[in-house]
Amino acid sequence: MANPLKGEVAFSVDGKDFVLVFDWNALCTISGRLGLTMDEIGKDLTKDMTPPFLRSALWAGLEEFHPELSERDVGKLITAMGPGEARARLLQSVALAFPNSEAPATGDPQTAAAPAPTRRRRGTSSTSSPSGAD
């Protein structure tokens, strides 16, 4: 069973259940596998996701719970579920695993990062007089 508090996302393909987690281990795997920096991975996750990146990233995210899967197996999963769905599950896991980072906009409220709250300093307002007396 997937634990969303740990960035885990459950999904099913052709009646088989899978758990995806794009955590630090997956991040390290994808960085080492593709020779990418964290900034490059972030860029690939936000807009420039290539088919090899999607397959490798999904494979790295599935490795924790499904070490028996090869990248070719994951390619077959992507074919079965569709690349759009595979990308959505990957982005959902990234947003859950790294909640304080800026998540890519997906239109899905479960995968979008909440905006940082803004705070107004005490004693300031747009109607304050120059002397500070209100």
C-alpha positions as CSV (number, residue, x, y, z in Angstrom):
1,M,0.0,0.0,0.0
2,A,1.4,3.4,-1.0
3,N,2.1,6.1,1.6
4,P,1.6,9.5,0.1
5,L,3.4,11.1,3.0
6,K,6.6,9.4,1.7
7,G,6.0,10.4,-1.9
8,E,4.6,7.0,-2.8
9,V,2.0,6.7,-5.6
10,A,0.0,3.6,-6.3
11,F,-1.3,2.7,-9.7
12,S,-2.5,-0.3,-11.7
13,V,-1.7,-1.5,-15.2
14,D,-3.4,-4.5,-16.7
15,G,-4.6,-5.7,-13.3
16,K,-1.2,-5.5,-11.7
17,D,-0.5,-3.1,-8.8
18,F,2.6,-0.9,-8.7
19,V,4.0,1.6,-6.2
20,L,6.1,4.5,-7.4
21,V,8.3,6.7,-5.2
22,F,10.6,9.3,-6.7
23,D,12.7,9.9,-3.6
24,W,16.4,10.8,-3.1
25,N,17.4,7.2,-4.1
26,A,15.5,7.5,-7.3
27,L,17.0,11.0,-7.9
28,C,20.5,9.6,-7.4
29,T,19.8,6.7,-9.7
30,I,18.5,8.9,-12.5
31,S,21.3,11.4,-12.1
32,G,23.9,8.6,-12.3
33,R,22.2,6.7,-15.0
34,L,21.7,9.7,-17.4
35,G,24.6,11.9,-16.2
36,L,22.2,14.8,-15.3
37,T,22.5,17.4,-12.5
38,M,19.6,18.1,-10.2
39,D,18.9,21.3,-12.2
40,E,18.8,19.3,-15.5
41,I,16.5,16.7,-13.9
42,G,14.2,19.5,-12.7
43,K,14.1,21.0,-16.2
44,D,13.3,17.6,-17.7
45,L,10.5,17.2,-15.2
46,T,9.0,20.5,-15.9
47,K,8.9,20.8,-19.7
48,D,11.5,19.0,-21.7
49,M,10.7,15.4,-20.8
50,T,12.1,13.1,-23.5
51,P,10.9,9.4,-23.9
52,P,14.3,8.0,-22.6
53,F,14.1,10.4,-19.5
54,L,10.5,9.3,-18.8
55,R,11.3,5.6,-19.0
56,S,14.5,5.9,-16.9
57,A,12.8,8.2,-14.3
58,L,9.8,5.9,-13.9
59,W,12.1,2.9,-13.7
60,A,14.2,4.6,-11.0
61,G,11.0,5.5,-9.1
62,L,9.7,1.9,-9.3
63,E,12.9,0.3,-8.2
64,E,12.2,0.6,-4.5
65,F,9.1,-1.6,-4.6
66,H,9.7,-3.5,-7.9
67,P,13.4,-4.2,-8.2
68,E,12.7,-7.1,-10.6
69,L,11.6,-4.6,-13.4
70,S,14.0,-3.7,-16.1
71,E,13.9,-0.5,-18.1
72,R,12.4,-2.5,-21.0
73,D,9.7,-3.7,-18.6
74,V,9.0,-0.1,-17.6
75,G,8.8,0.8,-21.3
76,K,6.1,-1.8,-21.7
77,L,4.2,-0.3,-18.7
78,I,4.4,3.1,-20.3
79,T,3.0,1.7,-23.5
80,A,0.2,0.0,-21.6
81,M,-0.8,3.0,-19.5
82,G,0.1,5.7,-22.0
83,P,2.9,8.2,-21.7
84,G,0.6,11.0,-20.4
85,E,-0.6,8.9,-17.5
86,A,3.0,7.7,-16.8
87,R,4.2,11.3,-16.7
88,A,1.3,12.3,-14.5
89,R,2.1,9.6,-11.9
90,L,5.8,10.5,-12.0
91,L,5.0,14.2,-11.4
92,Q,2.6,13.3,-8.6
93,S,5.3,11.3,-6.9
94,V,7.8,14.1,-7.2
95,A,5.4,16.6,-5.8
96,L,4.6,14.4,-2.8
97,A,8.2,13.4,-2.2
98,F,9.5,17.0,-2.4
99,P,6.6,19.2,-1.1
100,N,8.8,22.2,-0.4
101,S,10.1,22.4,-4.0
102,E,8.4,24.1,-6.9
103,A,6.3,21.4,-8.6
104,P,5.6,21.6,-12.2
105,A,2.1,22.9,-13.1
106,T,-0.1,19.9,-14.2
107,G,-3.6,21.2,-13.5
108,D,-4.0,18.4,-11.0
109,P,-4.4,19.8,-7.5
110,Q,-2.8,16.7,-6.0
111,T,0.4,17.3,-7.9
112,A,0.7,21.1,-7.8
113,A,2.8,22.7,-5.1
114,A,0.9,25.1,-2.8
115,P,2.1,28.7,-3.1
116,A,4.2,30.0,-0.3
117,P,2.1,32.0,2.2
118,T,2.7,35.7,2.2
119,R,2.9,37.5,5.5
120,R,2.4,41.2,6.2
121,R,4.7,42.8,8.7
122,R,3.0,44.1,11.8
123,G,2.4,47.8,11.9
124,T,2.4,48.2,8.2
125,S,-0.6,48.8,6.0
126,S,-1.3,50.6,2.8
127,T,-3.2,53.3,4.6
128,S,-0.5,54.1,7.3
129,S,0.3,57.7,7.8
130,P,4.0,58.8,7.3
131,S,4.3,59.3,11.1
132,G,3.2,55.7,11.7
133,A,0.0,56.8,13.6
134,D,-3.2,55.3,12.2
